[in-house]
Amino acid sequence: MSKLTLSVEKSVVTRAKRYARQRGISISQMVETYLSAVAAPPEARRDTPILQSLRGSLHKADIEEYRTHLRAKYR
Protein backbone atom coordinates (compact mmCIF):
# COMPACT_ATOMS: atom_id res chain seq x y z
CA MET A 1 0.00 0.00 0.00
CA SER A 2 1.34 3.45 -0.93
CA LYS A 3 0.92 6.65 0.98
CA LEU A 4 -0.43 9.75 -0.77
CA THR A 5 -0.43 13.35 0.44
CA LEU A 6 -3.21 15.60 -0.83
CA SER A 7 -3.99 19.29 -0.38
CA VAL A 8 -7.72 19.76 0.10
CA GLU A 9 -9.78 22.69 1.33
CA LYS A 10 -10.59 22.36 5.03
CA SER A 11 -14.36 22.62 4.44
CA VAL A 12 -14.19 19.77 1.91
CA VAL A 13 -12.27 17.59 4.36
CA THR A 14 -14.83 18.30 7.07
CA ARG A 15 -17.74 17.32 4.80
CA ALA A 16 -15.88 14.25 3.53
CA LYS A 17 -15.17 13.07 7.07
CA ARG A 18 -18.83 13.46 7.97
CA TYR A 19 -19.88 11.57 4.83
CA ALA A 20 -17.40 8.76 5.53
CA ARG A 21 -18.38 8.48 9.19
CA GLN A 22 -22.08 8.23 8.28
CA ARG A 23 -21.28 5.37 5.92
CA GLY A 24 -18.77 3.59 8.15
CA ILE A 25 -15.84 3.95 5.75
CA SER A 26 -12.55 5.80 5.84
CA ILE A 27 -11.48 8.78 3.77
CA SER A 28 -8.74 6.55 2.34
CA GLN A 29 -11.35 4.04 1.16
CA MET A 30 -13.36 6.84 -0.45
CA VAL A 31 -10.34 8.24 -2.28
CA GLU A 32 -9.15 4.80 -3.36
CA THR A 33 -12.59 3.91 -4.72
CA TYR A 34 -12.80 7.19 -6.64
CA LEU A 35 -9.28 6.93 -8.07
CA SER A 36 -9.84 3.31 -9.01
CA ALA A 37 -13.02 4.24 -10.88
CA VAL A 38 -11.58 7.17 -12.82
CA ALA A 39 -8.27 5.46 -13.57
CA ALA A 40 -9.83 2.23 -14.84
CA PRO A 41 -9.42 1.50 -18.53
CA PRO A 42 -12.56 2.46 -20.49
CA GLU A 43 -13.51 -1.16 -21.14
CA ALA A 44 -13.41 -1.91 -17.39
CA ARG A 45 -15.57 1.05 -16.33
CA ARG A 46 -19.08 0.28 -15.23
CA ASP A 47 -21.90 2.76 -15.07
CA THR A 48 -23.81 3.11 -11.87
CA PRO A 49 -27.35 1.68 -11.87
CA ILE A 50 -28.77 5.19 -12.19
CA LEU A 51 -26.65 5.95 -15.25
CA GLN A 52 -27.55 2.59 -16.76
CA SER A 53 -31.25 3.34 -16.35
CA LEU A 54 -30.84 6.75 -18.01
CA ARG A 55 -28.71 5.58 -20.94
CA GLY A 56 -30.55 6.20 -24.20
CA SER A 57 -33.46 8.01 -22.55
CA LEU A 58 -32.82 11.14 -24.63
CA HIS A 59 -32.19 9.28 -27.87
CA LYS A 60 -35.34 10.64 -29.51
CA ALA A 61 -35.24 14.04 -27.80
CA ASP A 62 -35.89 17.10 -29.95
CA ILE A 63 -33.05 19.54 -29.25
CA GLU A 64 -34.93 22.51 -30.71
CA GLU A 65 -37.91 21.81 -28.47
CA TYR A 66 -35.56 21.74 -25.49
CA ARG A 67 -33.94 25.04 -26.52
CA THR A 68 -37.40 26.63 -26.83
CA HIS A 69 -38.25 25.34 -23.37
CA LEU A 70 -35.03 26.81 -21.92
CA ARG A 71 -35.57 30.20 -23.59
CA ALA A 72 -39.09 30.38 -22.13
CA LYS A 73 -37.93 29.20 -18.71
CA TYR A 74 -35.11 31.72 -18.36
CA ARG A 75 -36.79 34.85 -19.73
Protein Blocks (a to p, Z undefined) as FASTA:
>chain_A
ZZddddddfklmmmmmmmmmmnopafklmmmmmmmmmmpcfklpccdfklmmmgoklmmp
cfklmmmmmmmmmZZ
